């Protein structure tokens, strides 16, 4: 039988997790809808990349503001304000026809979306005391997130199938409306504290926001604008480094800063690095494999859910296993095992060929989900088990900074890596094509034989045949470059699995 306190904890986490999950999982589908958005606004694919980049910048801006809103307005009003801001910005995106306006709205949408997970952390630490009760709250949130990824993928696939990308913004807005109503009726009103505005660490907020916002722009837009060949890309990197140094010195010197320096003497600082590495590693499932299937296997954009549902199922099983193991085993063992599982899933994918279809990827995707479930809960349990409530906002902000940087930076790095490796493999394969070799001549003959049924002109036949050979070479080059990306992820995750032991001995073992 649940007591009143347990019911209150369950209710509060249900509401908070619901909003956090919708805001953090649904935007994933927008990445795959960029071509539809580009067509709707008559802009280039280079331009439409800003739709994702500025959303991530908005999250960087919005994350710490949840701390301000909660302190000034109270949890109930803060949840409602963030939710209503998300709804309004999402619906305005649907009705506007100007691309510049959409980019501004994406920043605002990202800012409000960034606030919702932090409000969840604030509620978690204020309602769940340290120890096993907090572990249950963390498990609940991690489970909700895993389910949310699958649901958002399914909805995203459905909307893209119907060629209605605007529903990617409408449906989350409807979900957040439910969240706002639940917050209104289920949470008690906290008093307004106007002094919280003055007490907020504005200097620290501006320093870290400029630093990380500049870094997100650099890693997200660098590949599309030829990196250091573009002056403002270089300026973003320089800006990020300088402001990060300023922020670091500032946080060290001020005890009441936005980010509590006491936390960075705990496993928390290690966890942020591993969180970024883990997010980078998970991209081989949620981004690299879909790109492979789209480019090489005729995978339709609306089939995204077919990739992510096995990942979701594996994650749920991994969470259940981690929850059972958490009171009985050192969390470092679970984290290391999770990273090894994820690493070898990526290694399995590195043996793919251009002939692989989605069925060939289902097993490694499912196994990668197991690794994600194990890692997610073990990390949260290890780091947040005995964190003080006053340190909760810093934890939430730090973890979500790591999430945004890991995903946006990872996509930038992997995209650049794949493109560069494709150029190398294309050059190498092209050098091996000899028009006088039997193998090449046999391939040309077979292609010409197939095309001759519909084309009689010899000149056109030769041109198309040579084009088909070139396309085949490029297809093989991309397959090899994706394999290189899988191998890179494997190396990074495998090294990380050994580095887990820099964590101090887990205190979260009962």
N, C-alpha and C positions, 0 to 999 in steps of 0.2 A: 504494500500500500504506500503510495507516494504521500509525503507530508506536504504542507502548504509551501514551504521553502523550495522543495523539489519541483513542485508544479510551477512555481514562479520562475525558477531557473529554466525549466523546459520551455515554458511559454516565451520568455524573453529571448532565448537562443533561437527558437523557431522563427520568430519574427525577424530578428537581426540577420540570421543566416539566410533567410529567404531573400531579403534585399541584397545582401552581399553577393549571393550566388548569381542572381539575375544580372546585376551590374557588371560582374567580372567574367561571366561565361558567354553571354549573348554576343558581345562585340567580336568574338572569334570569327563568326560567320561573315562579318563585314570584310575581312581580309580576302575572302574568296568571291566577294561580290564587286570587286573593284572595277572589272571590265563593264559590268552592268551600269555602275554609277558613272563611269567615264562616258558611256554612250548617252546616258540620260542628260548629262550636263555639257556634252560635246567638248570634252577636254581630253588631253592625252593621258596615257597610263602613268607617265612621269608626274603629271599634275595630281592625279588621283591618289598617288601614294601619300600625299599630305593628309588625306582623310584618316588614315591609320596613325600616322606620325603625330598629328596634332591632338588626337584623342589620348595618346600616351603622354604627351606633354601636359594635357589637361589633368590627367590622373596625378602626375607629379605635383602639380599646383594644388590640387584639391585634397590630397591625402592629409596634410597637417591641419587643414582648415576644419576637419571633423573635430579635432581637439578643441579648437576655438568655439565652434558652434555648440558643442556639447557643454562646455564650461559656461558659456554665456546664456544660452537658451534653455539648457537642460536636455536630457536624452530624448524625451518625447518630441519636443519642438524641433530639435536638431535632425532627428530621423525624418520628420515630416517635411522640413525645409529642404533637405537633401533630396528626398524622394520627389517632391513637387518640382524642384529645379531640373531633375533628370527627366521627368515627364514632359515639362514644357519645352526643353531644348530638343528632345527626341521628336515631338510632334511638329515643332517648327521646321526641323530638317525635312520632314515629309512634304510640307506644303510650299517651301521656298523653291525658287527656280534659278537663283543666282549662286554660282559655285563659291564665290568668296564668302557669302553669307553662311553657306554650309560649313566652311572651314572654321569660321568663328564659333558657330554653334557646336561643332565637334569638340572644340576646346572646352566650352562650357559643359557639354555632356560628360566629357571625360573628368572634369573637376568634380561634378556632383557624383559621378560613378565612383570616383576615388574615395569620397567621403564615406560611402556605405560600408565597405569592409572595416574601416577604422572604428566606426560606430559599433560594429559587431564586436571588435576587440574590447572596446570600452565597456560594453555590456557584459562580456564574458568575464572580465577581471573584477567588475563590481558585483557580480552575482554568484560567481563560482570561486570559492576559496581555494588556496593552493592545495595540491594533493590529488587524490584519485577523483574527486568530484570535478575538478578542472579538466582532468583527462577525459572524462565522459563528455564534457562540453566541447572539447576540442575534437573528439571523435564524431560527435554529432555534426559539427560544422564541416569537417573533412568529408563525411559521408554525403551531406547535402551538396557539397561542391562537386563531388564525383558524379552524382546523379544529374546535377545541373549541366555539366559538360555534355552529357549524352542527350539530354532534352533539348538544349540549345542547338546542338548539331542537327537533331531531327527537324526542329522547326526551321532552322536556317536552310536545310536541304529542301524542305517542302516549299518554302517561299521562293527560293532560287529556281526550283523546278517550274514554278508558275510564273517565272520572270517578273516577280514583284519584289524587288529589293527593299522597297519602302516598308514592307511588313517587318523587316529586320529591326526597324525602329519603333513601329507601332506596338507590336506584341510585347516587347520588354517594358514599354511605357505602361501598358495595361497591367502587367505583372507588378510593377512598382506602385501602381495605384492601389492594388490590393495591400501591398506592404504599408503604404501611407495610412490606409483605413485601419489596419491591424494595430499600427503604432498609436493611432489616435484613441482607439477604444481599449487597448490592453495595457498601455503604459500610464503610470501616474504622472501628473504634472510636477515638474521640478521648478523651483523659483528661478526667476531671471536674475542673472548676476552681471550687471553692466561693467563691473570692474574687470571682468575676465578679458574684455577687449584690450584694456590698457596693459594688463599683466601678460598678455600673449607675447611670445618671443618673436616679434616681427623681424628683427635683424637676422636671427638665425634662420627663420622661415625664408626670407628673401635670398640669403646666401645659398642655402642648399637647393632651393627651387631653381635658381638661375643655373647653378652648377649641373644638376641632374637633367634639367630641361634641355640645356645645351648639348649634353652628352647624348640624350635620346635623339635629338635632331641629327647629330653627327653620325651615329651608328645606323639610323633609319634611312637617311637621305644620301649618305656618302656614296653608296653603290650607284644610285640613279644619277648622280651628278659628278661622277668620275673622281671622287675623293679629293685629294689635295690639288687637283687641277682647277678646282673651283674655290675662289678666295673665301667665300662665306662658310664653306664646309671646314676649312682650316681654322677660321675664326671661331667657329663653334667649339672645336676641340681645345683651342687655347683658352677660350672663355671657361669651358668646363673645368680644366685643370686649375686655373687661377682661382676661380670661385670655390672650388672644392678645398683648396689649401686654406683660403680665408675662412671657410666654414669650419674646417678642422680645428684651426687655432681658436676660433671663437667658441666652439663647443667645449674645448678643453679648459678655457679660462672662465666659463660661466656655469655655475652649479645649477642655476634655474633655467638652463637653456631648453629649447624644444626637444632636443635629443639628450636624454640623461646619460652623462658620461660614465656613471657607475655601472650601467649595463654592459659597456664595452670591455669591462674587466671580467665578465662572465662568459659562458659559452655562446651567448647571444652574438658576439662579433664573428665567431667562426660560422655560426649558423647562417648569417647573411651571405657569406661567400658561398657556402654549400647550397643555399637556396638559389642563388644565381646560376651556379653550375647545373643544378638539377633542372631548373627551368630551361636552360640551354639544351640539356640532354633530352628533355621531353619533346623538344621541337621535331625530333626525327619522326615522331608519330603524328603529331598534330599539324605539321607543316611540310616536312620533307617528303613523306610518303604520299600525301595527297598531290603534291606538285609532281612527283614521279608518275603517278597514275594518270594525271591530267595530260601530261606532256607525252608520255610514251605508250600508255595503254588505252587511250581514248576514254579515260575516266571523265564522266560528266560532273560538273561542279555541284549538282544537286545530290550526288552520292556521298557527300561528306560524312553523313551519319553512319554509313556502312564501315567507315574507317574507325570512327570514334566510339561506337557502341561496344565493340569488344574491349577497347581500352577502358571504358567505363565499368564494364563487368569485371575485368581484372582488377581495377582499382578498388571496387567494393570488397572483393575477396581479400585483397592485400590489406585493406583497413581492418577487416575482421581478424585476420591473423595477427596483425600488429597490436590490436587491442587485447587479444588473449595473451600475447607475449610480453606486453609492456610491464606488468607487475612482476615478471619472473626473470627477466634477462636484461643485461646491459644494453641500453639503447644504441650504443655504438655498433654492436654486433648487427642489430636490425638495419641500421642505416647503411653499413658497409655491404651487407647482403643485398639490400635494395638496389644500391648503385651497381653492384656486380650483375644482378638480374637485368637491370636496364641496359647496362653496357653490352652484355652478350646478346640481347635482343637486337641492338643496333649492329653488332658484328654479324649476326645471322643475315640481316638485310643487306650487308655489304657484298654478299654473293649473288645479288639479284642480277637479272638480265633484262634486256629490253622486252622480252616476251612475258615477263611476270605480270600477273593480273592481281586484283584485289584479294583473291582467295589465297595466293601465295604469301601475302603479308599478314593474314589474320592471326596466325599463331604467334609470331613475334610481337604483334600489336597487343594481344591479350597478355602475354608474358610481361611486356613493358608496363601494362596496367598494374600487374601484381607488384612490380617494383615501385611504381608511383605510390600505391596504397601503403606499402611498408614504409617508404621513406617519409611521406607526408606526416603520418601520425608519430613516427619515431622522433622526427626532428622537433615537432611541436611539443611533444611530451618531454623531451630532454631539455629543451630550452625554456619553455614556459611553465614548467611544473611548479617551481617555487618563486616565480616572478612576483614582486609586490604590485598591488593595484596601481600605485602611483607611477610605476614603470610600464604599465600596460599600453598607454598611447605610443610610447617610443617603440615598443615591440611591434605594435600593429603597423606604424609608419615604416619602420625598418624592413619588416617582412614584405610589405607591399611595394616599397621601393625596389627591393631585390627582385620581386616578381616582374614588375614592369621592365626593369633594366635587363633581366635575364631573357625575357621574351623578345623585346624590341631589339636589343643588342644581338641576341642569338640569330634572329631572322636576318639582320644586316650582315653578320659575319658569314653565315651559311650561304646566303644568296651570293655574296662576293666570291666565296670559296668555290661554289658550284660553277659560276660563270667562268672563273679563271681556269679551273680544271677542264671545263668543256673546251676552251680555246686550245689548251695544251693537247688534249686527246684528239681533237679534230685535226690539228697539225700533224700529230704522229700517225694517225690513221690515214690521212691524205697522202703522206709520204710513202705509205706501203701500198697504195693503189697504183698498180702498173698496168697500163692499157695493153701491154704485150703479154701479160701473164695469163695462164690458162684459167685461173680462178676468176679474174676480173672479166675476161672475155665470156666465160660461161655465164656469169651473173648478168652481163649486158644482153647476151642472147636470150636468156629467159625473160628479162624485162621487155625486150623488144618483141618477143614472141607474144606476150600477153597484150601489149599495146597495139600490135599490128592488126588486131581484130577490129579496132575502131579508128586507127590512123593509117592512112595509105601513103602520105607524103614522107619520103625517107629523111629529109632534113628535119622535119618536125619530130619524127620518130627518134632520131639520134639525139636531138636536144632534150626531149623528155626523158629518154633513157639515162643520159648523163645526169640530168637533174635528180632522177630517182636514186642513182648511185650516191650523189652528194647528200641527199636527204637521209639515206641509210647510214652514211658515215656520221652525220650530225646526230642521228638518233642513237647510234652506238656510243658516240662521244658523251652524250648526256647521260646515258646509262652508267658509263664508267665514272663520270663526275659525281653522280648521286651516290654511287658505291664509295667513292672517296669521302663524301660527306658523312655517310654512315660510319665509315672507319674512323674519321676524325672524332665523331661523337663517342664511339667506343673507347678511344684512347683517353679522352678527357674524363669520361665517367670512371674508367678503370683506375686511373691515377687517383681520382677523387676518393674512390672506395678505400684505398690504402691510407689516404690522408685523414680519414675520419677519426683516426686514433689520436689526433692532436687535441680532441675534446678531452676535458678532464673526466674522471670516472663519474658515471651517471649517478646522481643523487635520487633519480626517479625510480629506483628499484625498491620495492617493498619487501 
